[in-house]
Amino acid sequence: MTMAQRTQPHDMAAVTAAQQSLTRLKDVRVDTALPAEERLRDYLNQIRDPYCFLCGTTPVRIRFASGEPDLREKLKMYFLRLER
């Protein structure tokens, strides 16, 4: 799978229908002995599509809205709210 294919949005109905072809997260192994770049490459090769995979029997689809704060900023805002 190419990087372009990995970043394309998925239709959830299609995701549910194609569950058998999705990678199960429990089957992905991270080799901590590898350097970070190789570890990431190995993870991406194993997961095939980091935006669409199975967690147990549940299909997971990850999408990010354009123009919205990124994950780092959202987590920062979340933890700042917890401190109050």
N, C-alpha and C positions, 0 to 999 in steps of 0.2 A: 504494500500500500504506500502510495506517495504521500508527502507532507500535505500537498493540496487536497488529496482525498481525506486525510485525517481532519482537516479543518472545515470541511463542508458540513452544514447542518444536516440532521437526520430527522425524518418524519417518525414520530413515536409509534404510530401504527405499523410502519414498516419494521421498526426495531423489534416490536413485540412479535411480529410474524417471523422474523429472522433470528429468533433467539438461539436456535441450534447452531448458527454460524458465528455467534458472538463468543469472544474469549471470556472464560470464567476467571475472575480476579484471583480466586484461590489457586489457580494453576500457574500464575505468574510468579517466578522466583527472581529475587534481586540478589545478584552476586556482589556482595560488599567488598570482595577482593579486587574488583575491577576499578579503574579510575572513573571519576564521576561522569565524564563524557561517554565512555564506553558503557557504563552502567545504564545511562539514559538511553543510549542507542539499543542496548540489549532489551531494556524494558519495552521500548516502543516496538521492537520486532516481535516480542512476545504478546503484547496486548493488542497489537495490530491497529486498533483504533482507540486512542486514549479518551475519546469523547463518547464512546458507545461500547459498553461491555456488560457482563453479567456479574452481579454481586449476589451469590447464592442463586436463587431462581428469579431474581428481580432484574429486569433490564434497566440499566442506568444510562441516561443520556445527559451529557453536560453541554450547556450552551452559555455563552456570555453575550449580553446585550451591548451593542456598540454605543458609545457615548456615556456609558455608566462607569462608576469607579471600578477599578480592577479588583481582583480577589485580595491582594495585599491591603489595599485601602479599605475594603469592606471589613476585613479582619481587624485592622487597626481601629476602625470606628466601633466595632463590636466590643473589643476589649476595653476601650476607653469608657464605653457605657457601663461595663461591669464594675469599673472602679468607683463609680458614683454611688 
